[in-house]
């Protein structure tokens, strides 16, 4: 591991030198590519240097234990205890940083939320979960754009599709896919009974042209009049667009924009991401047949999380996490949940790698 880390550090320093070369500086495309490679290695190299400093500090402290001065020995013992406690934590961080990167981690995401069982209450919860993610995105300084939405009669959302753009969005959001269950007393409940409803959340990495090539012959584009809120143009112009991908029978509709061209562009973004997700799932299924277990298969049939409002409790069933901070989470303070999920699945990946080596 340390030989590999030294090679990575050498590469990092080489990239740093290249960033000062006139040939690289004058070529914007080359400069951006080199700067990105340098930036991607920075966290790992800094952690390695910290680890090396700790190891050197441990060696120095052990040497000081042979000193005759009792004060120096006492100081060395204290320093040694502190450094020996830090060493395994830094080593664990290094192992995680060395794990192969998910190629989708830096991508934007297409977020799809749909009301499931529970009728109006499910649609209200779908709207609240969307607001939760929008607030989380705001805290992260990401941009959220609604591509398509369908409101319920009580002001909730039957369905909402949005794109979230920003830095490493998929790496933070990828464990949110699944069935989210809510337990609370609906506003329409006269006897105070707790009801259970559910919604589905899908987080798809946004696919680019290089990821998924959509041939013109493989799609059918239909236009129709928009419905719902939208002003005078609603139901008078054929601005809404429905795209059908014929080989997979995947259908995407978009009617939020008054411009047919803009609706077409948005629908194509969603279609491209859905086709990319289908291909990813196909590859994962093939891998699953080749090995005993697979981390992060994205199976959306399981209930991944319960939001219990009477007890102000959030439970993530995949990792046994329970937080009595539901109010804060619904305000977008989702980071503790995201961090716990990331740590759990990274640990699973480390375990799987160790078993594969064994």
N, C-alpha and C positions, 0 to 999 in steps of 0.2 A: 504493500500500500504506500509506504513512504517513498519508494523509488518512483512510483507513479506520480506522487504529489510533487516531488522535486522536478520531474519533467514538466508538469503543469506550471509550476512556478517559473521555470526557465522560459516556457512559451509565453507566459503572462508578461515577463520582463521584455521579451523580444517584441511583443505587440506594443508595449509602451514606447519602445524606441522607434518603432515604425510610425507611430502617431506624430513624431516630431520630424519625420522625413519630408522634405519639400514635395517629392513625387506623390506621397499619400495625401498631404494637405491640399494639393492643387486639384485632386480628383475627389469630388464630393462623395461619389458612390463608394469608392475604395475607402475613404476616410470613415464613413458611417459604418461600413462593414467591419473594418478593423476596430473601431471604437466599441462596437457591440460585442465583438469577440473578447476584447479586453475587459469590458464591463461584466460579461457573463462569468469570467474567471475570478473576478476581484474578491467576491465573498469567500470562495474556497481557498484562495491564496492567503487572504488575511487570517482565516481560521487556522491554516497550516502554520503560519508564522507565529500565531499565538500559542499553538500547541508546542512548537519548537522552543519558544521562550520558556514555557512552563517546564518542559523536560530539562532544559538547561538550569532553570531555577532549582529544580529538585536535586540535580547533581551537585550544584553549589551548596545547597543547604545541607546535604549529607556530608560534604567535605568539612563544613563548619562544625559538625557534631564532634569532630576529633579535637577541636580547640580546647585548651586548658581553662580558658576563661568561662566560668559558669553562666555569665550574662549572655555571652555570645552563643553558647550552646542552647540556652533557653530560647533565644531569638530564632535560632536555626530550627529548633523543634516546632515552634509556632508557625514559621514560614513553611516548613516541610508539610505540616498537617494541612495547611490551606491549599498548597499546590497539589498535593496528592488527592485532595477532594475534587479539584478542578479538572485534573488530567482525564479521568474516564468520561466526564461530560463532554469535554472538547473532542475526544476521540470518537464518541458517539455522533457528535455533530458532523465530524469529518466523513464518517461512513455514509451518513445520509446525503451529504453534499456530493459524494462520489457516485451515488446511485444514478443510473441512466436517466436523463431528463425526459419527461413526457413531451413529445414534439408539439403537443397542443397547448402547453402551459402558457405560452405568451399570446395566444389567440384571444380575440374578442369572443363573446358568446351570444347565441340566440337563446333567450329565455322564454319558455312556453309554460304557462300556468292554466290549468283547466279545472273547473268545478266538477267534483265527482258526486258521490253519494251524499245526500243531505239537502238537496233542493236549494232554496233561497239562502239558507244558512251557509251552504258550501260556497255559493257565489260571493257572499259577503266576506268569507274567510279568504277566498282566492284574491279578492281586491286588497285585503289587509296584508297578505303575504307579498303581493306585488309591491305595495308601499314599503314593506320591510326591506325588500331587496333594493328598492330605489333609494331608500335612506342609507343603506349600507354602501351603495355605489357612491352616493354623495360624500359620505365620510372618506371614501377612498379616492375621491376626485375623479370618478369615472363618469362617462356620459351615457345616459339612458334615453333611447328613442323607441317609442311604441310603433311597431310595424302593423299590428292588427289587434283589434279588441272587439269584444261583444258584451254589452252590458245586460244585466238582468233587470227585471221589473222593480226590484227593491234597491237598486243602486249598487249592486255588487257586480262582479265580472264572471260571466260564463266562461270566457276565454280571453287571455291576453298574450300576445307575442311581442317581444321587445328585443332589441339588440343592445348589449352593454359593451361599450368601448373603453379601453384604458390599458393600464400597465398590468400584465399578467392576470387578466380577469379569469381565464379558465382555470388557472392554478388555484385560485381562491374559491371558485364556484362549483368545481366539478363534482363534489360530493353531495350536492344539493338535489340531484335527480332522485325521484322516487315519490312515494305516496306520503303526504303530510296529513296527519289526523288532528282534528281539533275537538276538544271536549269543553263545553260551556253551556250556559243557559241562554238560549236565543231570546231576542227581544220580543218575539211573538209568543213565547211560552208563558202561559198564565199561572201555572202551578209550580214554577221554579225548578223544573226537572232539568238535569244536565243531558244534553243531546250530544251525539257523536257524529261528526261529518268528516268528509275527506276531500282533498284535492290532489291533483298530480302536478308535479314540477319536472320539467325536462330542461337540462342545460346542455346545449350543443355547441361545440367549438365552431366558430364561424369559418366555413370553408372558403377558400379563395379559388380563383380560376385555375391556379396550378394544382390545387387539390382535387377538384372535381370538374371535369369537362362535360358540359351539357351541350349535346348536339341539337341543332334547330329541328332536325327531323324527329327527335325523340320527345318533343313537347307539343302540347296543344294549348293555345292561349284563347280563353273566352273572356269577353267583356260583358258587364251588366251594370245596371243602375245601383248606386250605393243605397244603403238603407240605414236608418237611425239618424243620430244627430249629425249635422254637417252643413246646415245653411241651405241657401236657395238651390244650389246645384244638385242636392240629393234628390234621387228619383227622376232627374231630368236629363242627366248626361251619363253616358256609358263610361264612367271613369274607373269603376271597380274592375279588378282583374282576377281571373282564376287560371292558374297554370297547372296542367296535368302532365306529369312525367310518365309517358306511355309504357316504357319497359317495366317500371315498378308500380305503376298506378298510384303514385304519390301525388296528392292534390294540395295546392297552396292557394289561399285567397288573400287579397289585400285590398282594402277600400278606404283606408284612413286619409289618403291624400285626394285632393280634387283633380290632380293631374293623373291621367292614365299612364303616362310614361313613368312617373315616380312610383306609382303603385306596382307597375311591372318590375321596376328595379328592386323594390323591396321584396316582392314575392320571389324573385329569383335568388335573392340572398338567403331567404328562408329555405327554399327548395334545395339550394346547393348544400346548406348545412345539414339538412335532413338526409340527403343522399350520402354525405360524408359520414354521418353517424351510422347509417345502415351498413356501410362498408366496414367501419370500425367494429361494429357488433359482429359482423360476419367473420372478421379476422380473429376477434376474441373467442368466438365459438370454436374456431379451428384450433387455436392455442389451448383452449380448455380441454379438448379431446386429447391433446398431446401431453398434458401434465395433470397432476392430481388436483391442484387448487389454482385459483386465479384471483388476484386481488383487484378489486374495483371493476367488476364485470358490468356494473351499471344496470343490474336487474331492477326494473321499476315496479315489479309486481309486489315487492315487500313494502310494508309500512316502515318507513325509516325514522319517523319522528312523530311525537305527540305533543301538542300544545294544550295544556290543561289550565284554563283561565281561572277557575275557582281557587286553585292551589298555587297560582302564579308559577307554574312548573313547566319546564321544557325537558323532554326526555328524548335522547337520540338512542334508538334501540340497537343500532349496529355496534356501538362501543360502550353501551351501558352508562352514558353520560346523563346526569340529572342536574339541572340548574334551577334554582328558585328565583329566577331573574327574567321571567317571561316578558314583563312590561318593558324592560330595557331592550331585550332582544327584538321585540316588535317595533321598537324605535330605530332599528337598524344596527344596534350594537351586537352584531353577530360574530365578531372576531374571535371571542373565546371558544365558540362552537367550531368555527372553521379551523382554528389552531389545534384543537383537540382531535378533530377528524384527520387533519394532515399528519399529526404526530402518530396517530394509531396506524394509518395506512402505510406510512413510511416504515414503521416498525415491522409491519407485516411483510413488506417488500424485503427488508433486511433479513428477516427470518427465512423467507422463501429462497433468497440468494444463498444463505448459509446452508440450507438443506440441499440445494442444487449442487453446491461445491462438495458437500459431504457425500 
